[in-house]
């Protein structure tokens, strides 16, 4: 076996051995920089070297970063100066477009608004609005790229759509929106706007360093839910359109697909953006129709020979709940009418109303009538309270509670029932 020195000599003679490391001369150093232009040359002697930017710094130079940066096309995007799809658009600011639509078949209702709003409110001050956003949840990154506004005119309903063609135009979009809804008497009308749309707008005003403004708002989701929750499986706007208003959309783009349509537009590609515009305009029209329908029901007095408004009728209990915030006499009329038609919840609420009014005998009669139709926890407990405290008849109070344990009660109700029965039995033993 040859020694290590002999093996090394043979390798050197063949030219495969590593050469000794020597510091390159200045010319050699210059050649290295010429071959690697991404490396920064050393600063001249005496110049100040910022910390972390010297040759031995782990920080990558800007020239090297540019080598890995994605290439940016110098061609203008398709959205730059490109008109949105559809007719009537005009550019009112860079990246902000606006158009006006008129719907002569949508007339405002001459009825009073006191069913939903104070009686001193003018219908001409109502501003229907709906947003199409980049997301379906809250958050600072959620942007409204389309704002639809509508109001009644002598000719019908006028709809204004504001479209954001690119991000830089958002401040001008918000300013134009504020101009259209400005006025101390203006009232915004929305569907789920109090929980979503108004919060998106407020966040966008703040993030653009603009002073947010607030207006009174009527959210039609809440009265619609009160009126039709018991008769419809869902109370979203599309269900109300179909079942209550008789409006059937054809080839409608779901709102969940609107964000992707806008992002496709930003990429300069064709997409269903025009369908988003139609969807938004129909939402505004449906808001006006829904408000008119709610007003018609607000003016309807329940009676056997009364002419009901067209469309699916709301529950009597829902109408009573809505009138409870405005007029108790109308509330009582709806509760009586609903109970007459066999709605148990109307009977229960009517019994509570009579009890609050001090009409205990009338309330007791309601509880008895409810129990005559079958076991009912609320009616039985209220009747037991009346027997115990007003008539001082403990046996009748115990009898009123019999059979309730067979009902599918909640744990709290079952516990309350056992406690009441034990307390009444204790009283009976002491007599």
LUMTORRO-500087 format. One line per 8 residues: number of its first residue (from 1); their letters; for each residue z, y, x of C-alpha. Coordinates in steps of 0.5 Angstrom, whole numbers, plus 2048, in hexadecimal, padded with zeros to 3 digits. Each point is the difference from the previous one (the first is absolute). Example, Ala and Ser with C-alpha at 12.3 -4.5 7.8 and 13.67 -1.06 7.14 Angstrom:
<recs>
1) AS) 810:7F7:819 ~ 7FE:807:802
</recs>
This chain:
<recs>
1) XXXXXXXX) 800:800:800 ~ 7FE:807:803 ~ 805:805:800 ~ 800:806:7FC ~ 7FD:805:805 ~ 7FA:7FB:802 ~ 7FF:800:7F8 ~ 800:808:800
9) XXXXXXXX) 7FB:800:806 ~ 7FB:7FC:7FD ~ 800:804:7F9 ~ 7FF:806:804 ~ 7FA:7FE:804 ~ 7FD:7FE:7F9 ~ 802:807:7FD ~ 804:7FD:7FA
17) XXXXXXXX) 807:802:803 ~ 803:807:7FD ~ 800:806:804 ~ 806:804:802 ~ 801:805:7FC ~ 7FF:807:803 ~ 801:807:7FC ~ 7F9:803:7FF
25) XXXXXXXX) 7FD:806:803 ~ 7FF:806:7FC ~ 7F8:7FE:800 ~ 802:7FA:7FD ~ 805:803:7FB ~ 7FA:804:7FE ~ 7FC:7FA:7FF ~ 805:7FD:7FC
33) XXXXXXXX) 800:806:7FB ~ 7F9:800:800 ~ 7FF:7F9:7FD ~ 806:801:7FB ~ 7FF:807:7FD ~ 805:7FE:7FB ~ 806:801:805 ~ 802:807:802
41) XXXXXXXX) 800:803:807 ~ 807:802:803 ~ 802:807:7FF ~ 7FF:804:806 ~ 806:801:805 ~ 805:805:7FE ~ 7FE:800:7F8 ~ 805:7FE:7FB
49) XXXXXXXX) 7FF:7F9:7FD ~ 803:800:7F9 ~ 805:7FA:7FF ~ 7FD:7FA:7FE ~ 7F9:802:802 ~ 7FF:7FE:807 ~ 7FC:7FA:803 ~ 806:7FB:7FF
57) XXXXXXXX) 801:802:7F9 ~ 800:7FB:7FB ~ 7FD:805:7FB ~ 7F8:7FF:7FF ~ 7FC:806:801 ~ 7FC:803:7FB ~ 7FA:7FE:803 ~ 801:7F9:800
65) XXXXXXXX) 803:800:7F8 ~ 7F9:803:7FE ~ 7FD:7FA:803 ~ 803:7FC:7FB ~ 800:805:7FA ~ 7FB:7FE:7FA ~ 7FA:804:800 ~ 7FF:805:7FB
73) XXXXXXXX) 7F9:801:7FD ~ 7FE:807:801 ~ 7FC:800:7F9 ~ 803:803:7FA ~ 804:7FC:7FB ~ 7FC:7FF:7FA ~ 805:804:7FC ~ 7FF:806:804
81) XXXXXXXX) 7FD:804:7FB ~ 7FE:7FA:7FC ~ 801:801:7F8 ~ 804:7FB:7FC ~ 7FC:7FC:7FC ~ 7FF:802:7F9 ~ 7FE:807:7FC ~ 803:807:800
89) XXXXXXXX) 804:800:807 ~ 800:806:804 ~ 804:801:807 ~ 805:805:7FF ~ 803:800:807 ~ 7FF:7FB:806 ~ 801:7F9:7FE ~ 802:802:7F9
97) XXXXXXXX) 7FB:7FF:7FA ~ 801:802:7F8 ~ 7FD:7FE:7FA ~ 801:802:7F9 ~ 7FF:7FB:7FA ~ 800:801:7F8 ~ 802:7FC:7FB ~ 7FE:803:7F9
105) XXXXXXXX) 802:7FA:7FC ~ 808:800:802 ~ 803:806:7FC ~ 807:802:800 ~ 805:7FE:7FB ~ 802:806:7FB ~ 807:7FD:7FF ~ 806:802:803
113) XXXXXXXX) 803:7FE:807 ~ 807:7FF:7FE ~ 800:7F9:800 ~ 7FF:800:807 ~ 801:807:803 ~ 803:806:7FD ~ 7FD:804:7FA ~ 7FF:806:804
121) XXXXXXXX) 7FB:7FC:805 ~ 7F9:802:7FF ~ 7FB:7FB:801 ~ 7FB:804:803 ~ 805:800:806 ~ 800:7F9:801 ~ 7FD:7FD:807 ~ 7FE:7F9:800
129) XXXXXXXX) 800:7FD:807 ~ 7FF:7F9:803 ~ 7FF:7FF:808 ~ 7FC:7FB:804 ~ 804:7FE:806 ~ 7FF:7FC:807 ~ 806:7FC:7FE ~ 803:7FD:7FA
137) XXXXXXXX) 807:801:802 ~ 804:806:803 ~ 801:803:807 ~ 7FE:806:804 ~ 7F9:7FC:802 ~ 7FE:800:7F9 ~ 7FA:805:7FE ~ 7FD:803:7FA
145) XXXXXXXX) 7F9:800:801 ~ 7FE:801:7F9 ~ 803:804:7FB ~ 7FE:800:7F9 ~ 802:806:7FB ~ 7FF:801:7F9 ~ 802:805:7FA ~ 7FD:802:7F9
153) XXXXXXXX) 7FB:805:7FF ~ 7FD:803:7F9 ~ 7FA:7FB:802 ~ 804:7FA:801 ~ 803:7FD:807 ~ 7FE:803:807 ~ 802:7FB:806 ~ 800:803:807
161) XXXXXXXX) 7FF:7FB:806 ~ 802:802:807 ~ 7FE:7FB:805 ~ 802:800:808 ~ 7FA:7FE:804 ~ 804:800:806 ~ 807:801:803 ~ 800:807:802
169) XXXXXXXX) 7FE:803:7F9 ~ 807:7FE:7FD ~ 803:807:801 ~ 7FB:803:7FC ~ 800:7FA:7FB ~ 807:801:7FE ~ 7FF:808:800 ~ 7FA:7FF:7FB
177) XXXXXXXX) 805:7FB:7FC ~ 805:805:800 ~ 7FC:806:7FD ~ 7FD:7FB:7FA ~ 807:7FF:7FE ~ 804:806:802 ~ 804:804:7FA ~ 807:800:7FE
185) XXXXXXXX) 7FE:7FD:7F9 ~ 7FC:7FA:803 ~ 802:7F9:7FE ~ 7FD:7FA:804 ~ 7FF:7FA:7FC ~ 7FF:7F9:804 ~ 801:7F9:7FF ~ 805:7FE:805
193) XXXXXXXX) 800:806:804 ~ 807:802:800 ~ 801:7F9:804 ~ 7FA:800:804 ~ 7FB:806:800 ~ 805:806:800 ~ 803:7FD:806 ~ 7FA:7FF:804
201) XXXXXXXX) 7FE:807:7FF ~ 806:803:802 ~ 800:7FC:806 ~ 7F9:802:802 ~ 802:807:7FF ~ 806:800:805 ~ 7FC:7FC:805 ~ 7FB:805:800
209) XXXXXXXX) 805:806:801 ~ 7FF:802:7F9 ~ 805:802:7FB ~ 800:7FB:7FB ~ 801:803:7F8 ~ 802:7FC:7FA ~ 7FE:800:7F9 ~ 803:7FD:7FA
217) XXXXXXXX) 7FD:7FA:7FF ~ 7FF:7FB:7FA ~ 7FF:7F9:802 ~ 7FD:7FC:7FA ~ 802:7F9:803 ~ 807:801:7FE ~ 7FF:802:7F8 ~ 7FA:7FB:800
225) XXXXXXXX) 805:7FA:803 ~ 805:802:7FB ~ 7FB:800:7FA ~ 7FC:7F9:802 ~ 804:7FC:805 ~ 802:7FC:7FA ~ 7F9:7FF:7FD ~ 7FC:7FF:807
233) XXXXXXXX) 801:7FC:806 ~ 7FF:805:804 ~ 800:808:800 ~ 7FB:802:805 ~ 7FB:805:7FF ~ 7FA:7FB:7FF ~ 804:7FC:7FB ~ 801:806:7FC
241) XXXXXXXX) 7F9:802:800 ~ 7FE:7F9:7FE ~ 805:7FF:7FB ~ 802:807:7FD ~ 7FA:804:801 ~ 7FB:7FB:800 ~ 7FD:802:806 ~ 7FC:7FB:804
249) XXXXXXXX) 7FE:801:807 ~ 7FA:7FD:803 ~ 7FF:7FE:807 ~ 806:804:802 ~ 802:800:807 ~ 808:7FE:800 ~ 804:806:803 ~ 802:7FB:806
257) XXXXXXXX) 7F9:800:803 ~ 800:808:800 ~ 803:800:807 ~ 7FB:7FB:803 ~ 7FA:804:7FD ~ 802:807:803 ~ 801:7FC:807 ~ 7F9:7FE:800
265) XXXXXXXX) 7FE:807:7FE ~ 803:802:806 ~ 7FD:7FB:805 ~ 7F9:803:7FD ~ 7FF:7FA:7FC ~ 7FD:7FF:7F9 ~ 806:7FE:7FB ~ 802:800:7F9
273) XXXXXXXX) 803:807:801 ~ 7FC:803:7F9 ~ 804:7FA:7FC ~ 806:803:803 ~ 7FE:807:7FD ~ 7FF:7FD:7F9 ~ 806:7FC:800 ~ 804:807:802
281) XXXXXXXX) 7FC:804:7FB ~ 802:7FA:7FA ~ 807:800:802 ~ 800:808:7FE ~ 7FC:7FF:7FA ~ 805:7FA:7FE ~ 806:804:801 ~ 7FE:806:7FB
289) XXXXXXXX) 7FE:7FA:7FB ~ 807:7FD:801 ~ 804:807:7FF ~ 7FC:801:7FA ~ 801:7F9:7FD ~ 808:801:802 ~ 800:807:7FC ~ 7FD:7FC:7FA
297) XXXXXXXX) 805:7FB:800 ~ 805:806:801 ~ 7FE:803:7F9 ~ 800:7FA:7FC ~ 805:7FF:7FB ~ 802:7F9:7FF ~ 7FF:7FE:7F9 ~ 7FD:7FA:7FC
305) XXXXXXXX) 7FA:804:7FE ~ 7FF:804:806 ~ 7F9:800:804 ~ 802:7FE:807 ~ 7FC:802:806 ~ 7FA:7FB:802 ~ 802:7FB:806 ~ 805:7FC:801
313) XXXXXXXX) 807:802:7FD ~ 806:801:804 ~ 807:7FD:7FF ~ 804:803:7FB ~ 806:800:805 ~ 7FB:803:805 ~ 7FF:806:7FC ~ 807:801:7FE
321) XXXXXXXX) 802:800:807 ~ 7FB:805:802 ~ 802:804:7FA ~ 807:800:802 ~ 7FF:805:805 ~ 7FD:805:7FB ~ 803:7FF:7F9 ~ 805:7FB:7FE
329) XXXXXXXX) 7FD:800:7F9 ~ 7F9:7FE:802 ~ 804:7FB:804 ~ 804:7FD:7FA ~ 7FA:800:7FC ~ 7FC:7FB:805 ~ 806:7FC:800 ~ 801:7FF:7F9
337) XXXXXXXX) 7F8:7FF:7FF ~ 801:7FB:806 ~ 806:7FC:7FD ~ 7FC:800:7F9 ~ 7FA:7FC:804 ~ 805:7FB:803 ~ 801:803:807 ~ 807:7FE:802
345) XXXXXXXX) 801:805:806 ~ 7FE:805:7FB ~ 806:7FE:7FB ~ 805:7FF:806 ~ 7FE:807:802 ~ 801:803:7F9 ~ 807:7FD:800 ~ 802:803:806
353) XXXXXXXX) 7FD:807:7FD ~ 804:7FF:7FA ~ 806:7FF:804 ~ 7FF:806:804 ~ 7FF:804:7FA ~ 807:7FD:7FD ~ 7FC:7FC:7FA ~ 804:7FA:802
361) XXXXXXXX) 7FF:7FC:7F9 ~ 7F8:801:801 ~ 801:7FE:807 ~ 804:7FA:7FE ~ 7FA:7FE:7FA ~ 7FB:800:806 ~ 804:7FB:804 ~ 801:7FC:7FA
369) XXXXXXXX) 7F8:800:7FF ~ 7FF:7FE:807 ~ 804:7FA:800 ~ 7FD:7FE:7FA ~ 7FA:7FF:803 ~ 803:7FC:806 ~ 805:800:805 ~ 800:807:804
377) XXXXXXXX) 805:801:806 ~ 800:808:7FF ~ 801:800:7F8 ~ 806:7FB:800 ~ 804:803:805 ~ 7FF:807:7FD ~ 802:7FD:7F9 ~ 806:7FC:803
385) XXXXXXXX) 802:807:803 ~ 800:803:7F9 ~ 804:7FB:7FD ~ 805:800:806 ~ 801:808:800 ~ 7FE:802:7FA ~ 802:7FB:7FB ~ 805:7FD:804
393) XXXXXXXX) 7FE:7F9:7FE ~ 800:7FB:806 ~ 7FE:7FA:7FD ~ 7FA:803:7FD ~ 7FF:803:807 ~ 800:7F9:803 ~ 7FC:7FD:7FB ~ 7FA:805:802
401) XXXXXXXX) 800:7FE:807 ~ 7FF:7F8:7FE ~ 7FA:7FD:803 ~ 7FE:805:805 ~ 802:7FC:806 ~ 7FA:7FC:7FE ~ 7FB:805:802 ~ 7FD:801:806
409) XXXXXXXX) 805:806:803 ~ 800:803:806 ~ 806:7FF:805 ~ 803:807:7FE ~ 7FF:7FF:7F9 ~ 803:7F9:800 ~ 806:802:803 ~ 801:806:7FC
417) XXXXXXXX) 7FF:7FB:7FA ~ 806:7FC:802 ~ 804:805:802 ~ 800:803:7F9 ~ 801:7FA:7FD ~ 806:7FE:804 ~ 803:807:7FE ~ 7FF:7FF:7F9
425) XXXXXXX) 803:7F9:800 ~ 806:803:803 ~ 800:806:7FB ~ 800:7FB:7FA ~ 806:7FB:803 ~ 804:806:800 ~ 7FF:802:7F9
</recs>
